[in-house]
């Protein structure tokens, strides 16, 4: 019971992080395409790299726990 709850909690958290990273990438891409100042472009590039981290890091964890969930069922 507790193990299933933990798996679903990790799945939810990693999925939310991945979705948040994807939304942030689109918002940052819009800032790069239509910047107001040169300084904003540098900030947007930095934010883009951080956003990719919110996809690259939690997504493999999500896949692993999803496979684990399927094994337990």
HELIX and SHEET records of a PDB file:
HELIX    1   1 UNK A    2  UNK A   33  1                                  32    
HELIX    2   2 UNK A   38  UNK A   72  1                                  35    
END                                                                             
